[in-house]
Amino acid sequence: MDYKKLWKILIDKNMTKRDLSVAAKLSQHTINKLNHGNTVTTETLAEICVALQCNIGDICDVVLVRDTRKVME
């Protein structure tokens, strides 16, 4: 997952990741997962969207990773 849009929204709203954590009731672990581009639950994305008053497509993009095993064969 790519959360660049989320970080841009935070900048535009003059919010920190800590502010997001409080507003969306997210743990530091979840913020770290987002920060590293790891997947989070749909419920987490929905909580972020409620806190930021936006849609899921406004905060993330799906990044397809090519299966490198097939390339190696």
matplotlib code that plots the C-alpha trace (Angstrom):
import matplotlib.pyplot as plt

x = [0.0, 1.1, 0.0, 1.6, -1.9, -2.5, 0.7, -0.1, -3.5, -1.9, 0.4, -2.5, -4.5, -1.4, -1.7, 1.0, 1.0, 0.3, -2.7, -4.0, -3.4, -5.5, -8.2, -8.7, -7.9, -5.0, -2.1, 1.5, 1.9, -0.7, 0.9, 4.2, 2.6, 1.2, 4.6, 6.3, 3.6, 2.3, -1.3, -3.9, -7.5, -10.3, -11.7, -8.5, -8.7, -12.4, -11.5, -8.8, -11.4, -13.9, -11.3, -10.1, -13.6, -12.4, -12.7, -10.3, -9.2, -8.1, -5.6, -4.1, -3.3, -2.8, 0.6, 0.8, 4.1, 5.1, 5.7, 9.5, 9.5, 8.2, 10.9, 13.5, 12.3]
y = [0.0, 3.5, 6.1, 9.2, 10.8, 10.4, 12.2, 15.0, 15.4, 15.7, 18.4, 20.2, 20.1, 21.0, 17.8, 15.5, 11.7, 12.0, 14.3, 11.6, 8.9, 10.8, 11.8, 8.3, 6.5, 4.6, 2.9, 3.9, 0.4, 1.2, 4.5, 2.7, 0.2, 3.1, 4.8, 1.7, 1.1, -2.0, -3.1, -2.2, -3.3, -1.7, -0.7, 1.3, 3.0, 3.9, 5.3, 7.5, 8.6, 9.6, 11.6, 13.3, 13.6, 11.9, 8.7, 5.7, 6.6, 10.0, 8.5, 5.5, 3.7, -0.1, -0.9, -4.1, -6.1, -8.3, -11.9, -12.2, -16.0, -16.2, -13.9, -16.2, -19.4]
z = [0.0, -0.6, 1.9, 0.3, -0.1, 3.6, 4.6, 2.1, 3.7, 7.1, 5.8, 4.2, 7.4, 9.5, 11.5, 12.8, 12.9, 16.6, 15.9, 13.5, 16.1, 18.6, 16.2, 14.7, 18.0, 16.4, 18.3, 17.7, 16.2, 13.5, 12.8, 12.3, 9.9, 7.9, 8.0, 6.5, 3.8, 5.5, 5.2, 7.8, 8.2, 6.3, 9.7, 10.4, 7.0, 7.7, 11.1, 9.5, 6.8, 9.5, 11.4, 8.3, 6.6, 3.4, 1.4, 1.4, -2.1, -0.8, 1.6, -0.1, -3.3, -4.0, -5.3, -7.2, -6.8, -9.6, -8.6, -8.9, -8.6, -12.1, -13.4, -11.8, -13.5]

ax = plt.figure().add_subplot(projection="3d")
ax.plot(x, y, z, "-o")
ax.set_aspect("equal")
plt.show()
